[in-house]
Amino acid sequence: MYGVSPSKSSLLKRIRPQDLQSAAIWGTAALGGAIYLVQPFDWVRKTFFEKPEPEGN
């Protein structure tokens, strides 16, 4: 390529705000899809919201 400076031809360029935004959107979509597939709602309810029964009589 003629007329291109070495700094412009590097593969690693600056991270732009659009890159961070798209990564956050894809991460949210992946997390939502994983929760939809696994559906751990019973485990979440038992782990975080129900109080354990006392072991003594």
C-alpha positions as CSV (number, residue, x, y, z in Angstrom):
1,M,0.0,0.0,0.0
2,Y,1.5,3.3,-1.1
3,G,1.1,6.4,1.0
4,V,0.1,4.7,4.2
5,S,2.1,5.5,7.3
6,P,3.2,2.6,9.5
7,S,1.1,3.8,12.4
8,K,-2.1,3.7,10.3
9,S,-1.3,0.2,9.0
10,S,-1.0,-1.5,12.4
11,L,-3.6,-4.1,13.3
12,L,-4.0,-2.8,16.9
13,K,-5.9,0.5,16.7
14,R,-7.3,2.6,19.5
15,I,-10.4,1.3,21.2
16,R,-13.4,3.5,20.3
17,P,-16.5,4.1,22.5
18,Q,-18.5,2.2,19.9
19,D,-16.3,-0.8,20.4
20,L,-17.0,-0.8,24.2
21,Q,-20.7,-0.2,23.6
22,S,-21.0,-3.1,21.2
23,A,-19.0,-5.4,23.6
24,A,-21.4,-4.5,26.4
25,I,-24.5,-5.1,24.2
26,W,-23.2,-8.5,23.0
27,G,-22.2,-9.5,26.6
28,T,-25.7,-8.6,27.8
29,A,-27.2,-10.6,25.0
30,A,-25.0,-13.6,25.7
31,L,-25.8,-13.5,29.4
32,G,-29.6,-13.2,28.7
33,G,-29.3,-16.1,26.3
34,A,-27.5,-18.2,28.8
35,I,-30.0,-17.5,31.5
36,Y,-32.8,-18.3,29.1
37,L,-31.2,-21.7,28.2
38,V,-30.3,-22.7,31.8
39,Q,-33.2,-21.1,33.6
40,P,-31.7,-21.4,37.2
41,F,-34.7,-19.6,38.9
42,D,-35.3,-22.4,41.4
43,W,-31.7,-22.4,42.4
44,V,-31.6,-18.6,42.8
45,R,-34.8,-18.7,44.9
46,K,-33.5,-21.4,47.2
47,T,-30.0,-19.9,47.5
48,F,-30.8,-16.3,48.1
49,F,-34.4,-15.9,49.2
50,E,-35.4,-18.9,51.3
51,K,-34.2,-19.2,54.9
52,P,-32.6,-22.5,55.8
53,E,-34.5,-24.6,58.4
54,P,-32.7,-25.0,61.8
55,E,-31.1,-28.3,62.2
56,G,-32.0,-28.8,65.9
57,N,-35.3,-30.0,67.2
